[in-house]
Amino acid sequence: MPKSEIHPEWFPNTPVYCDGKPICSVGSTKKELQVDIWLANHPFYSNSLTIVDTEGRVERFMKKYGLDSTDQ
C-alpha cells in the first residue's frame, strides 16, 4: 500500500511572475513562481542581439580570442 500524506500540496492555478508582472498560471507545488527570463524577453525568441552579462564573461571571451564585439 502507498503511504498517505507524503505528497506535497498541489496548487492548480499558480501564478507565474516576471519582473513583478503576472505572465500566466500553471499547476505547481508552490503558491507562486518568480522567473527572470521567459519566452517574450528571451533574446533567442525576441530576435534581440543584446547579451545578458553580469560578470564580464563575454568581454573576457572576446579579449581572449581577439574578437571584435561587432563581428558576427
PQR file of N, CA, C, O and H, with PARSE charges and radii, in Angstrom:
ATOM      1  N   MET A   1       0.826  -1.184   0.000 -0.4000 1.5000
ATOM      2  CA  MET A   1       0.000   0.000   0.000 -0.0000 2.0000
ATOM      3  C   MET A   1       0.874   1.252   0.000  0.5500 1.7000
ATOM      4  O   MET A   1       1.856   1.312   0.740 -0.5500 1.4000
ATOM      5  N   PRO A   2       0.537   2.256  -0.818 -0.5600 1.5000
ATOM      6  CA  PRO A   2       1.291   3.507  -0.781  0.2800 2.0000
ATOM      7  C   PRO A   2       0.997   4.277   0.503  0.5500 1.7000
ATOM      8  O   PRO A   2      -0.095   4.202   1.066 -0.5500 1.4000
ATOM      9  N   LYS A   3       1.988   5.003   0.933 -0.4000 1.5000
ATOM     10  CA  LYS A   3       1.827   5.806   2.145 -0.0000 2.0000
ATOM     11  C   LYS A   3       0.951   7.013   1.850  0.5500 1.7000
ATOM     12  O   LYS A   3       1.037   7.612   0.778 -0.5500 1.4000
ATOM     13  H   LYS A   3       2.875   5.064   0.476  0.4000 1.0000
ATOM     14  N   SER A   4       0.122   7.358   2.800 -0.4000 1.5000
ATOM     15  CA  SER A   4      -0.713   8.543   2.630 -0.0000 2.0000
ATOM     16  C   SER A   4      -0.016   9.751   3.238  0.5500 1.7000
ATOM     17  O   SER A   4       0.845   9.612   4.106 -0.5500 1.4000
ATOM     18  H   SER A   4       0.052   6.872   3.671  0.4000 1.0000
ATOM     19  N   GLU A   5      -0.389  10.917   2.784 -0.4000 1.5000
ATOM     20  CA  GLU A   5       0.126  12.193   3.311 -0.0000 2.0000
ATOM     21  C   GLU A   5       1.613  12.407   3.084  0.5500 1.7000
ATOM     22  O   GLU A   5       2.252  13.100   3.876 -0.5500 1.4000
ATOM     23  H   GLU A   5      -1.089  11.031   2.079  0.4000 1.0000
ATOM     24  N   ILE A   6       2.197  11.826   2.012 -0.4000 1.5000
ATOM     25  CA  ILE A   6       3.613  12.082   1.739 -0.0000 2.0000
ATOM     26  C   ILE A   6       3.815  13.025   0.552  0.5500 1.7000
ATOM     27  O   ILE A   6       4.925  13.508   0.327 -0.5500 1.4000
ATOM     28  H   ILE A   6       1.678  11.264   1.368  0.4000 1.0000
ATOM     29  N   HIS A   7       2.771  13.284  -0.195 -0.4000 1.5000
ATOM     30  CA  HIS A   7       2.891  14.131  -1.375 -0.0000 2.0000
ATOM     31  C   HIS A   7       2.664  15.599  -1.007  0.5500 1.7000
ATOM     32  O   HIS A   7       1.847  15.902  -0.137 -0.5500 1.4000
ATOM     33  H   HIS A   7       1.870  12.892  -0.013  0.4000 1.0000
ATOM     34  N   PRO A   8       3.391  16.518  -1.673 -0.5600 1.5000
ATOM     35  CA  PRO A   8       3.183  17.939  -1.380  0.2800 2.0000
ATOM     36  C   PRO A   8       1.818  18.412  -1.873  0.5500 1.7000
ATOM     37  O   PRO A   8       1.179  17.765  -2.702 -0.5500 1.4000
ATOM     38  N   GLU A   9       1.394  19.537  -1.352 -0.4000 1.5000
ATOM     39  CA  GLU A   9       0.112  20.111  -1.764 -0.0000 2.0000
ATOM     40  C   GLU A   9       0.215  20.628  -3.193  0.5500 1.7000
ATOM     41  O   GLU A   9       1.218  21.237  -3.563 -0.5500 1.4000
ATOM     42  H   GLU A   9       1.913  20.063  -0.678  0.4000 1.0000
ATOM     43  N   TRP A  10      -0.811  20.390  -3.991 -0.4000 1.5000
ATOM     44  CA  TRP A  10      -0.833  20.796  -5.402 -0.0000 2.0000
ATOM     45  C   TRP A  10      -1.700  22.041  -5.553  0.5500 1.7000
ATOM     46  O   TRP A  10      -2.848  22.071  -5.110 -0.5500 1.4000
ATOM     47  H   TRP A  10      -1.626  19.896  -3.691  0.4000 1.0000
ATOM     48  N   PHE A  11      -1.129  23.076  -6.189 -0.4000 1.5000
ATOM     49  CA  PHE A  11      -1.860  24.301  -6.467 -0.0000 2.0000
ATOM     50  C   PHE A  11      -2.130  24.338  -7.973  0.5500 1.7000
ATOM     51  O   PHE A  11      -1.195  24.530  -8.750 -0.5500 1.4000
ATOM     52  H   PHE A  11      -0.196  23.052  -6.549  0.4000 1.0000
ATOM     53  N   PRO A  12      -3.374  24.162  -8.402 -0.5600 1.5000
ATOM     54  CA  PRO A  12      -3.664  24.062  -9.837  0.2800 2.0000
ATOM     55  C   PRO A  12      -3.544  25.386 -10.593  0.5500 1.7000
ATOM     56  O   PRO A  12      -3.324  25.370 -11.804 -0.5500 1.4000
ATOM     57  N   ASN A  13      -3.678  26.515  -9.928 -0.4000 1.5000
ATOM     58  CA  ASN A  13      -3.607  27.820 -10.602 -0.0000 2.0000
ATOM     59  C   ASN A  13      -2.526  28.690  -9.971  0.5500 1.7000
ATOM     60  O   ASN A  13      -2.830  29.733  -9.393 -0.5500 1.4000
ATOM     61  H   ASN A  13      -3.856  26.528  -8.944  0.4000 1.0000
ATOM     62  N   THR A  14      -1.285  28.275 -10.077 -0.4000 1.5000
ATOM     63  CA  THR A  14      -0.159  29.019  -9.529 -0.0000 2.0000
ATOM     64  C   THR A  14       0.221  30.141 -10.493  0.5500 1.7000
ATOM     65  O   THR A  14       0.515  29.867 -11.657 -0.5500 1.4000
ATOM     66  H   THR A  14      -1.038  27.427 -10.547  0.4000 1.0000
ATOM     67  N   PRO A  15       0.224  31.395 -10.042 -0.5600 1.5000
ATOM     68  CA  PRO A  15       0.627  32.481 -10.936  0.2800 2.0000
ATOM     69  C   PRO A  15       2.144  32.502 -11.142  0.5500 1.7000
ATOM     70  O   PRO A  15       2.911  32.249 -10.213 -0.5500 1.4000
ATOM     71  N   VAL A  16       2.561  32.807 -12.368 -0.4000 1.5000
ATOM     72  CA  VAL A  16       3.973  32.931 -12.718 -0.0000 2.0000
ATOM     73  C   VAL A  16       4.240  34.411 -12.967  0.5500 1.7000
ATOM     74  O   VAL A  16       3.546  35.041 -13.765 -0.5500 1.4000
ATOM     75  H   VAL A  16       1.938  33.012 -13.123  0.4000 1.0000
ATOM     76  N   TYR A  17       5.255  34.977 -12.279 -0.4000 1.5000
ATOM     77  CA  TYR A  17       5.586  36.395 -12.371 -0.0000 2.0000
ATOM     78  C   TYR A  17       6.963  36.594 -12.988  0.5500 1.7000
ATOM     79  O   TYR A  17       7.900  35.850 -12.699 -0.5500 1.4000
ATOM     80  H   TYR A  17       5.819  34.465 -11.630  0.4000 1.0000
ATOM     81  N   CYS A  18       7.072  37.607 -13.839 -0.4000 1.5000
ATOM     82  CA  CYS A  18       8.356  38.038 -14.380 -0.0000 2.0000
ATOM     83  C   CYS A  18       8.410  39.546 -14.207  0.5500 1.7000
ATOM     84  O   CYS A  18       7.549  40.255 -14.728 -0.5500 1.4000
ATOM     85  H   CYS A  18       6.311  38.212 -14.074  0.4000 1.0000
ATOM     86  N   ASP A  19       9.399  40.047 -13.488 -0.4000 1.5000
ATOM     87  CA  ASP A  19       9.533  41.477 -13.175 -0.0000 2.0000
ATOM     88  C   ASP A  19       8.304  42.019 -12.470  0.5500 1.7000
ATOM     89  O   ASP A  19       7.913  43.164 -12.700 -0.5500 1.4000
ATOM     90  H   ASP A  19      10.098  39.471 -13.064  0.4000 1.0000
ATOM     91  N   GLY A  20       7.697  41.224 -11.626 -0.4000 1.5000
ATOM     92  CA  GLY A  20       6.532  41.648 -10.856 -0.0000 2.0000
ATOM     93  C   GLY A  20       5.232  41.647 -11.625  0.5500 1.7000
ATOM     94  O   GLY A  20       4.193  42.006 -11.072 -0.5500 1.4000
ATOM     95  H   GLY A  20       8.014  40.294 -11.440  0.4000 1.0000
ATOM     96  N   LYS A  21       5.259  41.254 -12.887 -0.4000 1.5000
ATOM     97  CA  LYS A  21       4.044  41.226 -13.700 -0.0000 2.0000
ATOM     98  C   LYS A  21       3.589  39.789 -13.893  0.5500 1.7000
ATOM     99  O   LYS A  21       4.412  38.925 -14.197 -0.5500 1.4000
ATOM    100  H   LYS A  21       6.103  40.962 -13.337  0.4000 1.0000
ATOM    101  N   PRO A  22       2.306  39.510 -13.727 -0.5600 1.5000
ATOM    102  CA  PRO A  22       1.830  38.140 -13.940  0.2800 2.0000
ATOM    103  C   PRO A  22       1.880  37.771 -15.422  0.5500 1.7000
ATOM    104  O   PRO A  22       1.456  38.542 -16.283 -0.5500 1.4000
ATOM    105  N   ILE A  23       2.398  36.595 -15.696 -0.4000 1.5000
ATOM    106  CA  ILE A  23       2.543  36.129 -17.075 -0.0000 2.0000
ATOM    107  C   ILE A  23       1.453  35.118 -17.412  0.5500 1.7000
ATOM    108  O   ILE A  23       0.731  35.271 -18.398 -0.5500 1.4000
ATOM    109  H   ILE A  23       2.742  35.969 -14.997  0.4000 1.0000
ATOM    110  N   CYS A  24       1.343  34.085 -16.582 -0.4000 1.5000
ATOM    111  CA  CYS A  24       0.375  33.029 -16.819 -0.0000 2.0000
ATOM    112  C   CYS A  24       0.154  32.282 -15.508  0.5500 1.7000
ATOM    113  O   CYS A  24       0.714  32.653 -14.475 -0.5500 1.4000
ATOM    114  H   CYS A  24       1.929  33.961 -15.781  0.4000 1.0000
ATOM    115  N   SER A  25      -0.644  31.252 -15.549 -0.4000 1.5000
ATOM    116  CA  SER A  25      -0.814  30.412 -14.368 -0.0000 2.0000
ATOM    117  C   SER A  25      -0.634  28.961 -14.794  0.5500 1.7000
ATOM    118  O   SER A  25      -1.069  28.547 -15.868 -0.5500 1.4000
ATOM    119  H   SER A  25      -1.098  30.951 -16.387  0.4000 1.0000
ATOM    120  N   VAL A  26       0.015  28.211 -13.927 -0.4000 1.5000
ATOM    121  CA  VAL A  26       0.309  26.809 -14.182 -0.0000 2.0000
ATOM    122  C   VAL A  26       0.042  26.011 -12.914  0.5500 1.7000
ATOM    123  O   VAL A  26      -0.192  26.595 -11.855 -0.5500 1.4000
ATOM    124  H   VAL A  26       0.369  28.547 -13.054  0.4000 1.0000
ATOM    125  N   GLY A  27       0.074  24.707 -13.004 -0.4000 1.5000
ATOM    126  CA  GLY A  27      -0.020  23.857 -11.832 -0.0000 2.0000
ATOM    127  C   GLY A  27       1.350  23.675 -11.216  0.5500 1.7000
ATOM    128  O   GLY A  27       2.325  23.453 -11.934 -0.5500 1.4000
ATOM    129  H   GLY A  27       0.265  24.233 -13.864  0.4000 1.0000
ATOM    130  N   SER A  28       1.444  23.765  -9.899 -0.4000 1.5000
ATOM    131  CA  SER A  28       2.739  23.663  -9.224 -0.0000 2.0000
ATOM    132  C   SER A  28       2.540  23.264  -7.770  0.5500 1.7000
ATOM    133  O   SER A  28       1.423  23.270  -7.253 -0.5500 1.4000
ATOM    134  H   SER A  28       0.652  23.946  -9.315  0.4000 1.0000
ATOM    135  N   THR A  29       3.639  22.921  -7.127 -0.4000 1.5000
ATOM    136  CA  THR A  29       3.609  22.623  -5.699 -0.0000 2.0000
ATOM    137  C   THR A  29       3.939  23.865  -4.875  0.5500 1.7000
ATOM    138  O   THR A  29       3.981  23.797  -3.646 -0.5500 1.4000
ATOM    139  H   THR A  29       4.547  22.917  -7.547  0.4000 1.0000
ATOM    140  N   LYS A  30       4.173  24.994  -5.534 -0.4000 1.5000
ATOM    141  CA  LYS A  30       4.419  26.266  -4.847 -0.0000 2.0000
ATOM    142  C   LYS A  30       3.249  27.203  -5.096  0.5500 1.7000
ATOM    143  O   LYS A  30       2.541  27.072  -6.095 -0.5500 1.4000
ATOM    144  H   LYS A  30       4.139  25.050  -6.532  0.4000 1.0000
ATOM    145  N   LYS A  31       3.046  28.163  -4.172 -0.4000 1.5000
ATOM    146  CA  LYS A  31       1.907  29.073  -4.304 -0.0000 2.0000
ATOM    147  C   LYS A  31       2.102  30.092  -5.414  0.5500 1.7000
ATOM    148  O   LYS A  31       1.126  30.502  -6.043 -0.5500 1.4000
ATOM    149  H   LYS A  31       3.621  28.269  -3.361  0.4000 1.0000
ATOM    150  N   GLU A  32       3.359  30.519  -5.676 -0.4000 1.5000
ATOM    151  CA  GLU A  32       3.646  31.426  -6.782 -0.0000 2.0000
ATOM    152  C   GLU A  32       5.065  31.186  -7.265  0.5500 1.7000
ATOM    153  O   GLU A  32       5.916  30.726  -6.503 -0.5500 1.4000
ATOM    154  H   GLU A  32       4.151  30.186  -5.165  0.4000 1.0000
ATOM    155  N   LEU A  33       5.324  31.498  -8.531 -0.4000 1.5000
ATOM    156  CA  LEU A  33       6.627  31.286  -9.133 -0.0000 2.0000
ATOM    157  C   LEU A  33       7.166  32.599  -9.669  0.5500 1.7000
ATOM    158  O   LEU A  33       6.422  33.388 -10.251 -0.5500 1.4000
ATOM    159  H   LEU A  33       4.633  31.871  -9.150  0.4000 1.0000
ATOM    160  N   GLN A  34       8.459  32.837  -9.477 -0.4000 1.5000
ATOM    161  CA  GLN A  34       9.149  34.018  -9.996 -0.0000 2.0000
ATOM    162  C   GLN A  34      10.158  33.547 -11.034  0.5500 1.7000
ATOM    163  O   GLN A  34      10.958  32.656 -10.750 -0.5500 1.4000
ATOM    164  H   GLN A  34       9.064  32.196  -9.005  0.4000 1.0000
ATOM    165  N   VAL A  35      10.136  34.133 -12.240 -0.4000 1.5000
ATOM    166  CA  VAL A  35      11.106  33.799 -13.278 -0.0000 2.0000
ATOM    167  C   VAL A  35      11.819  35.064 -13.723  0.5500 1.7000
ATOM    168  O   VAL A  35      11.250  36.155 -13.678 -0.5500 1.4000
ATOM    169  H   VAL A  35       9.485  34.857 -12.470  0.4000 1.0000
ATOM    170  N   ASP A  36      13.069  34.913 -14.154 -0.4000 1.5000
ATOM    171  CA  ASP A  36      13.842  36.051 -14.643 -0.0000 2.0000
ATOM    172  C   ASP A  36      13.698  36.214 -16.150  0.5500 1.7000
ATOM    173  O   ASP A  36      13.584  37.330 -16.655 -0.5500 1.4000
ATOM    174  H   ASP A  36      13.531  34.027 -14.190  0.4000 1.0000
ATOM    175  N   ILE A  37      13.703  35.102 -16.857 -0.4000 1.5000
ATOM    176  CA  ILE A  37      13.608  35.124 -18.320 -0.0000 2.0000
ATOM    177  C   ILE A  37      12.493  34.182 -18.740  0.5500 1.7000
ATOM    178  O   ILE A  37      12.362  33.076 -18.217 -0.5500 1.4000
ATOM    179  H   ILE A  37      13.796  34.195 -16.446  0.4000 1.0000
ATOM    180  N   TRP A  38      11.697  34.638 -19.688 -0.4000 1.5000
ATOM    181  CA  TRP A  38      10.652  33.798 -20.258 -0.0000 2.0000
ATOM    182  C   TRP A  38      10.575  34.061 -21.741  0.5500 1.7000
ATOM    183  O   TRP A  38      11.378  34.834 -22.264 -0.5500 1.4000
ATOM    184  H   TRP A  38      11.804  35.537 -20.113  0.4000 1.0000
ATOM    185  N   LEU A  39       9.660  33.459 -22.425 -0.4000 1.5000
ATOM    186  CA  LEU A  39       9.589  33.490 -23.884 -0.0000 2.0000
ATOM    187  C   LEU A  39       9.606  34.893 -24.477  0.5500 1.7000
ATOM    188  O   LEU A  39      10.308  35.123 -25.463 -0.5500 1.4000
ATOM    189  H   LEU A  39       9.008  32.831 -22.000  0.4000 1.0000
ATOM    190  N   ALA A  40       8.867  35.827 -23.918 -0.4000 1.5000
ATOM    191  CA  ALA A  40       8.756  37.166 -24.508 -0.0000 2.0000
ATOM    192  C   ALA A  40      10.003  38.025 -24.322  0.5500 1.7000
ATOM    193  O   ALA A  40      10.227  38.937 -25.118 -0.5500 1.4000
ATOM    194  H   ALA A  40       8.297  35.640 -23.118  0.4000 1.0000
ATOM    195  N   ASN A  41      10.825  37.770 -23.297 -0.4000 1.5000
ATOM    196  CA  ASN A  41      12.018  38.596 -23.130 -0.0000 2.0000
ATOM    197  C   ASN A  41      13.308  37.803 -23.305  0.5500 1.7000
ATOM    198  O   ASN A  41      14.379  38.302 -22.961 -0.5500 1.4000
ATOM    199  H   ASN A  41      10.643  37.029 -22.651  0.4000 1.0000
ATOM    200  N   HIS A  42      13.235  36.585 -23.829 -0.4000 1.5000
ATOM    201  CA  HIS A  42      14.424  35.791 -24.097 -0.0000 2.0000
ATOM    202  C   HIS A  42      15.039  36.256 -25.416  0.5500 1.7000
ATOM    203  O   HIS A  42      14.318  36.385 -26.405 -0.5500 1.4000
ATOM    204  H   HIS A  42      12.365  36.180 -24.109  0.4000 1.0000
ATOM    205  N   PRO A  43      16.350  36.514 -25.463 -0.5600 1.5000
ATOM    206  CA  PRO A  43      16.977  37.040 -26.685  0.2800 2.0000
ATOM    207  C   PRO A  43      16.782  36.148 -27.914  0.5500 1.7000
ATOM    208  O   PRO A  43      16.666  36.669 -29.023 -0.5500 1.4000
ATOM    209  N   PHE A  44      16.742  34.846 -27.756 -0.4000 1.5000
ATOM    210  CA  PHE A  44      16.583  33.949 -28.906 -0.0000 2.0000
ATOM    211  C   PHE A  44      15.221  34.120 -29.560  0.5500 1.7000
ATOM    212  O   PHE A  44      15.119  34.153 -30.787 -0.5500 1.4000
ATOM    213  H   PHE A  44      16.836  34.423 -26.855  0.4000 1.0000
ATOM    214  N   TYR A  45      14.176  34.228 -28.751 -0.4000 1.5000
ATOM    215  CA  TYR A  45      12.819  34.305 -29.288 -0.0000 2.0000
ATOM    216  C   TYR A  45      12.397  35.729 -29.648  0.5500 1.7000
ATOM    217  O   TYR A  45      11.487  35.911 -30.457 -0.5500 1.4000
ATOM    218  H   TYR A  45      14.258  34.201 -27.755  0.4000 1.0000
ATOM    219  N   SER A  46      13.035  36.731 -29.069 -0.4000 1.5000
ATOM    220  CA  SER A  46      12.639  38.110 -29.345 -0.0000 2.0000
ATOM    221  C   SER A  46      13.508  38.768 -30.416  0.5500 1.7000
ATOM    222  O   SER A  46      13.357  39.960 -30.683 -0.5500 1.4000
ATOM    223  H   SER A  46      13.774  36.583 -28.412  0.4000 1.0000
ATOM    224  N   ASN A  47      14.430  37.997 -31.040 -0.4000 1.5000
ATOM    225  CA  ASN A  47      15.346  38.500 -32.070 -0.0000 2.0000
ATOM    226  C   ASN A  47      16.168  39.686 -31.578  0.5500 1.7000
ATOM    227  O   ASN A  47      16.537  40.560 -32.362 -0.5500 1.4000
ATOM    228  H   ASN A  47      14.554  37.029 -30.823  0.4000 1.0000
ATOM    229  N   SER A  48      16.445  39.712 -30.308 -0.4000 1.5000
ATOM    230  CA  SER A  48      17.270  40.758 -29.726 -0.0000 2.0000
ATOM    231  C   SER A  48      18.705  40.263 -29.660  0.5500 1.7000
ATOM    232  O   SER A  48      18.952  39.129 -29.252 -0.5500 1.4000
ATOM    233  H   SER A  48      16.144  39.001 -29.671  0.4000 1.0000
ATOM    234  N   LEU A  49      19.641  41.093 -30.053 -0.4000 1.5000
ATOM    235  CA  LEU A  49      21.041  40.694 -30.030 -0.0000 2.0000
ATOM    236  C   LEU A  49      21.733  41.128 -28.749  0.5500 1.7000
ATOM    237  O   LEU A  49      22.952  40.995 -28.637 -0.5500 1.4000
ATOM    238  H   LEU A  49      19.441  42.015 -30.384  0.4000 1.0000
ATOM    239  N   THR A  50      20.994  41.638 -27.790 -0.4000 1.5000
ATOM    240  CA  THR A  50      21.605  42.026 -26.528 -0.0000 2.0000
ATOM    241  C   THR A  50      21.942  40.777 -25.729  0.5500 1.7000
ATOM    242  O   THR A  50      21.187  39.806 -25.717 -0.5500 1.4000
ATOM    243  H   THR A  50      20.004  41.746 -27.881  0.4000 1.0000
ATOM    244  N   ILE A  51      23.084  40.820 -25.064 -0.4000 1.5000
ATOM    245  CA  ILE A  51      23.549  39.685 -24.286 -0.0000 2.0000
ATOM    246  C   ILE A  51      23.497  40.063 -22.818  0.5500 1.7000
ATOM    247  O   ILE A  51      24.019  41.105 -22.422 -0.5500 1.4000
ATOM    248  H   ILE A  51      23.698  41.609 -25.073  0.4000 1.0000
ATOM    249  N   VAL A  52      22.871  39.222 -22.013 -0.4000 1.5000
ATOM    250  CA  VAL A  52      22.820  39.456 -20.578 -0.0000 2.0000
ATOM    251  C   VAL A  52      24.134  38.960 -19.991  0.5500 1.7000
ATOM    252  O   VAL A  52      24.397  37.757 -19.976 -0.5500 1.4000
ATOM    253  H   VAL A  52      22.447  38.376 -22.335  0.4000 1.0000
ATOM    254  N   ASP A  53      24.953  39.880 -19.509 -0.4000 1.5000
ATOM    255  CA  ASP A  53      26.267  39.531 -19.000 -0.0000 2.0000
ATOM    256  C   ASP A  53      26.504  40.310 -17.722  0.5500 1.7000
ATOM    257  O   ASP A  53      26.703  41.524 -17.755 -0.5500 1.4000
ATOM    258  H   ASP A  53      24.739  40.857 -19.521  0.4000 1.0000
ATOM    259  N   THR A  54      26.483  39.620 -16.604 -0.4000 1.5000
ATOM    260  CA  THR A  54      26.628  40.307 -15.328 -0.0000 2.0000
ATOM    261  C   THR A  54      28.032  40.199 -14.763  0.5500 1.7000
ATOM    262  O   THR A  54      28.375  40.928 -13.833 -0.5500 1.4000
ATOM    263  H   THR A  54      26.321  38.633 -16.577  0.4000 1.0000
ATOM    264  N   GLU A  55      28.853  39.308 -15.303 -0.4000 1.5000
ATOM    265  CA  GLU A  55      30.175  39.111 -14.723 -0.0000 2.0000
ATOM    266  C   GLU A  55      31.301  39.363 -15.715  0.5500 1.7000
ATOM    267  O   GLU A  55      32.447  39.025 -15.418 -0.5500 1.4000
ATOM    268  H   GLU A  55      28.574  38.716 -16.059  0.4000 1.0000
ATOM    269  N   GLY A  56      31.030  39.935 -16.868 -0.4000 1.5000
ATOM    270  CA  GLY A  56      32.078  40.240 -17.834 -0.0000 2.0000
ATOM    271  C   GLY A  56      32.585  39.035 -18.596  0.5500 1.7000
ATOM    272  O   GLY A  56      33.685  39.080 -19.148 -0.5500 1.4000
ATOM    273  H   GLY A  56      30.099  40.210 -17.110  0.4000 1.0000
ATOM    274  N   ARG A  57      31.824  37.970 -18.641 -0.4000 1.5000
ATOM    275  CA  ARG A  57      32.272  36.751 -19.315 -0.0000 2.0000
ATOM    276  C   ARG A  57      32.428  36.950 -20.806  0.5500 1.7000
ATOM    277  O   ARG A  57      33.378  36.450 -21.407 -0.5500 1.4000
ATOM    278  H   ARG A  57      30.931  37.933 -18.193  0.4000 1.0000
ATOM    279  N   VAL A  58      31.502  37.676 -21.407 -0.4000 1.5000
ATOM    280  CA  VAL A  58      31.555  37.897 -22.857 -0.0000 2.0000
ATOM    281  C   VAL A  58      32.789  38.708 -23.223  0.5500 1.7000
ATOM    282  O   VAL A  58      33.479  38.385 -24.189 -0.5500 1.4000
ATOM    283  H   VAL A  58      30.730  38.082 -20.919  0.4000 1.0000
ATOM    284  N   GLU A  59      33.074  39.772 -22.447 -0.4000 1.5000
ATOM    285  CA  GLU A  59      34.234  40.594 -22.736 -0.0000 2.0000
ATOM    286  C   GLU A  59      35.528  39.797 -22.594  0.5500 1.7000
ATOM    287  O   GLU A  59      36.441  39.944 -23.407 -0.5500 1.4000
ATOM    288  H   GLU A  59      32.513  40.034 -21.662  0.4000 1.0000
ATOM    289  N   ARG A  60      35.609  38.951 -21.562 -0.4000 1.5000
ATOM    290  CA  ARG A  60      36.823  38.137 -21.390 -0.0000 2.0000
ATOM    291  C   ARG A  60      36.990  37.154 -22.542  0.5500 1.7000
ATOM    292  O   ARG A  60      38.111  36.928 -22.998 -0.5500 1.4000
ATOM    293  H   ARG A  60      34.867  38.832 -20.902  0.4000 1.0000
ATOM    294  N   PHE A  61      35.900  36.567 -23.020 -0.4000 1.5000
ATOM    295  CA  PHE A  61      35.959  35.647 -24.149 -0.0000 2.0000
ATOM    296  C   PHE A  61      36.427  36.378 -25.404  0.5500 1.7000
ATOM    297  O   PHE A  61      37.301  35.895 -26.124 -0.5500 1.4000
ATOM    298  H   PHE A  61      34.989  36.750 -22.649  0.4000 1.0000
ATOM    299  N   MET A  62      35.834  37.549 -25.661 -0.4000 1.5000
ATOM    300  CA  MET A  62      36.207  38.324 -26.848 -0.0000 2.0000
ATOM    301  C   MET A  62      37.675  38.734 -26.799  0.5500 1.7000
ATOM    302  O   MET A  62      38.378  38.669 -27.807 -0.5500 1.4000
ATOM    303  H   MET A  62      35.124  37.941 -25.076  0.4000 1.0000
ATOM    304  N   LYS A  63      38.130  39.152 -25.633 -0.4000 1.5000
ATOM    305  CA  LYS A  63      39.526  39.573 -25.476 -0.0000 2.0000
ATOM    306  C   LYS A  63      40.466  38.380 -25.637  0.5500 1.7000
ATOM    307  O   LYS A  63      41.517  38.504 -26.265 -0.5500 1.4000
ATOM    308  H   LYS A  63      37.559  39.204 -24.814  0.4000 1.0000
ATOM    309  N   LYS A  64      40.103  37.236 -25.081 -0.4000 1.5000
ATOM    310  CA  LYS A  64      40.943  36.040 -25.129 -0.0000 2.0000
ATOM    311  C   LYS A  64      41.173  35.577 -26.559  0.5500 1.7000
ATOM    312  O   LYS A  64      42.283  35.177 -26.909 -0.5500 1.4000
ATOM    313  H   LYS A  64      39.249  37.135 -24.571  0.4000 1.0000
ATOM    314  N   TYR A  65      40.132  35.626 -27.391 -0.4000 1.5000
ATOM    315  CA  TYR A  65      40.241  35.138 -28.753 -0.0000 2.0000
ATOM    316  C   TYR A  65      40.408  36.256 -29.785  0.5500 1.7000
ATOM    317  O   TYR A  65      40.353  36.001 -30.988 -0.5500 1.4000
ATOM    318  H   TYR A  65      39.230  35.951 -27.107  0.4000 1.0000
ATOM    319  N   GLY A  66      40.611  37.487 -29.322 -0.4000 1.5000
ATOM    320  CA  GLY A  66      40.874  38.604 -30.217 -0.0000 2.0000
ATOM    321  C   GLY A  66      39.730  38.923 -31.139  0.5500 1.7000
ATOM    322  O   GLY A  66      39.955  39.270 -32.298 -0.5500 1.4000
ATOM    323  H   GLY A  66      40.656  37.694 -28.345  0.4000 1.0000
ATOM    324  N   LEU A  67      38.508  38.816 -30.663 -0.4000 1.5000
ATOM    325  CA  LEU A  67      37.325  39.092 -31.477 -0.0000 2.0000
ATOM    326  C   LEU A  67      36.782  40.476 -31.179  0.5500 1.7000
ATOM    327  O   LEU A  67      36.900  40.986 -30.064 -0.5500 1.4000
ATOM    328  H   LEU A  67      38.325  38.534 -29.721  0.4000 1.0000
ATOM    329  N   ASP A  68      36.188  41.068 -32.195 -0.4000 1.5000
ATOM    330  CA  ASP A  68      35.520  42.356 -32.026 -0.0000 2.0000
ATOM    331  C   ASP A  68      34.053  42.077 -31.717  0.5500 1.7000
ATOM    332  O   ASP A  68      33.449  41.209 -32.348 -0.5500 1.4000
ATOM    333  H   ASP A  68      36.092  40.654 -33.100  0.4000 1.0000
ATOM    334  N   SER A  69      33.470  42.791 -30.765 -0.4000 1.5000
ATOM    335  CA  SER A  69      32.082  42.525 -30.363 -0.0000 2.0000
ATOM    336  C   SER A  69      31.091  42.842 -31.462  0.5500 1.7000
ATOM    337  O   SER A  69      29.946  42.397 -31.382 -0.5500 1.4000
ATOM    338  H   SER A  69      33.961  43.496 -30.252  0.4000 1.0000
ATOM    339  N   THR A  70      31.480  43.601 -32.500 -0.4000 1.5000
ATOM    340  CA  THR A  70      30.557  43.912 -33.591 -0.0000 2.0000
ATOM    341  C   THR A  70      30.600  42.835 -34.679  0.5500 1.7000
ATOM    342  O   THR A  70      29.717  42.805 -35.536 -0.5500 1.4000
ATOM    343  H   THR A  70      32.410  43.962 -32.565  0.4000 1.0000
ATOM    344  N   ASP A  71      31.617  41.939 -34.666 -0.4000 1.5000
ATOM    345  CA  ASP A  71      31.674  40.852 -35.636 -0.0000 2.0000
ATOM    346  C   ASP A  71      30.608  39.824 -35.317  0.5500 1.7000
ATOM    347  O   ASP A  71      30.320  39.545 -34.153 -0.5500 1.4000
ATOM    348  H   ASP A  71      32.335  41.964 -33.970  0.4000 1.0000
ATOM    349  N   GLN A  72      30.015  39.253 -36.388 -0.4000 1.5000
ATOM    350  CA  GLN A  72      29.009  38.208 -36.162 -0.0000 2.0000
ATOM    351  C   GLN A  72      29.199  37.088 -37.131  0.5500 1.7000
ATOM    352  O   GLN A  72      28.449  36.112 -37.101 -0.5500 1.4000
ATOM    353  H   GLN A  72      30.249  39.480 -37.334  0.4000 1.0000
TER
END
